[in-house]
Amino acid sequence: VQLVDSGGGLVQPGGSLRLSCAASGFAFSSYGMTWYRQVPGKDRELVATISSAGDLTNYADSVKGRFTISRVNAKQMVYLQMNSLKFEDTAVYYCYTLYNMREHWGQGTQVTVSS
């Protein structure tokens, strides 16, 4: 199983970024996917999750209405569209799945919101 995160960067408050997670090595279309984020010194925080078919999503209250999780099963990709970014969205963002009762994480991509 491999998850490769990309798309992070430096953005001004109010800006947008789209994160991508490229998955391989498992039956991607059969598993839910999740984005987490982590700030140094704090626990990882669940940001958004999406069902295997992409028909069910759930978001942290802090990002509802601003972030959108999506997936393209044919491409084995998961995305996180982040709009109206705030300073407090600064973190390393990780793609995650639970497969074969084991946790699998991407390497993380840094998002920095700064003026």
C-alpha positions in Angstrom: 0.0 0.0 0.0 1.3 3.4 -0.9 -0.2 6.8 -0.4 1.5 9.8 -1.9 0.4 13.3 -0.8 1.0 16.4 -2.8 -0.3 19.9 -3.5 0.6 21.7 -0.3 2.3 25.1 -0.3 2.2 28.7 0.9 -1.0 30.6 0.5 -2.4 33.8 1.8 -5.5 33.9 4.1 -8.6 33.6 2.0 -6.8 31.6 -0.7 -7.3 28.1 -2.0 -5.3 24.9 -2.4 -6.1 21.5 -3.7 -4.4 18.5 -2.1 -4.0 15.2 -3.9 -3.4 11.7 -2.7 -2.3 9.0 -5.1 -3.1 5.5 -3.9 -1.8 2.2 -5.0 -1.3 -1.4 -3.9 -4.8 -2.1 -2.7 -8.4 -2.2 -3.9 -8.8 1.5 -3.7 -12.5 1.6 -4.7 -13.4 -0.6 -1.8 -12.1 1.6 1.0 -13.0 4.8 2.6 -10.3 7.5 2.7 -9.5 10.3 5.1 -7.5 13.4 5.3 -5.9 14.3 8.6 -3.8 17.3 9.6 -1.2 17.9 12.3 0.4 20.9 13.9 3.7 20.4 15.8 3.0 19.5 19.4 -0.6 18.5 18.8 -2.4 15.3 17.9 -3.4 14.6 14.4 -6.9 16.0 13.7 -9.4 14.4 11.3 -10.3 16.9 8.6 -12.5 15.0 6.2 -13.5 11.5 5.3 -15.2 10.0 2.2 -16.8 6.6 1.7 -15.5 4.0 -0.8 -18.1 5.1 -3.5 -17.7 8.7 -2.7 -21.3 9.2 -1.8 -20.8 9.9 1.9 -18.6 12.6 3.3 -17.9 14.0 6.8 -16.0 17.0 7.9 -14.5 18.5 11.0 -16.6 21.4 12.2 -13.6 23.7 11.7 -13.6 23.1 7.9 -17.2 22.6 7.1 -18.3 24.8 4.2 -14.7 25.6 3.2 -13.2 22.2 2.4 -14.4 19.5 0.0 -13.2 15.9 -0.1 -13.6 14.0 -3.3 -12.3 10.9 -5.1 -11.9 9.4 -8.5 -11.8 5.7 -8.2 -10.7 5.1 -11.8 -7.6 7.1 -11.1 -7.1 5.9 -7.5 -7.0 9.5 -6.3 -8.4 11.4 -3.4 -8.5 15.2 -3.3 -9.1 17.9 -0.7 -10.2 21.2 -2.1 -9.5 23.9 0.5 -11.1 27.3 0.1 -11.2 30.4 2.3 -8.0 29.2 4.1 -7.3 30.6 7.5 -4.1 30.9 9.5 -5.3 28.1 11.7 -5.4 25.7 8.7 -1.6 25.7 8.7 -0.5 22.1 9.2 0.9 19.0 7.6 -1.9 17.2 5.8 -1.9 13.4 5.6 -3.9 11.0 3.5 -5.0 7.9 5.4 -6.8 4.6 5.0 -7.4 1.5 7.1 -6.7 -1.6 5.0 -6.3 -5.2 6.2 -6.7 -3.9 9.7 -3.6 -1.8 9.4 -3.3 2.0 9.2 -1.6 3.5 6.2 -0.5 7.1 5.9 0.8 9.3 3.2 4.1 11.1 3.8 2.3 14.4 4.4 2.2 17.7 2.6 2.8 21.1 4.3 0.1 23.7 4.0 1.1 27.2 5.3 -1.4 30.0 5.4 0.5 33.3 5.9 0.3 36.9 4.8 
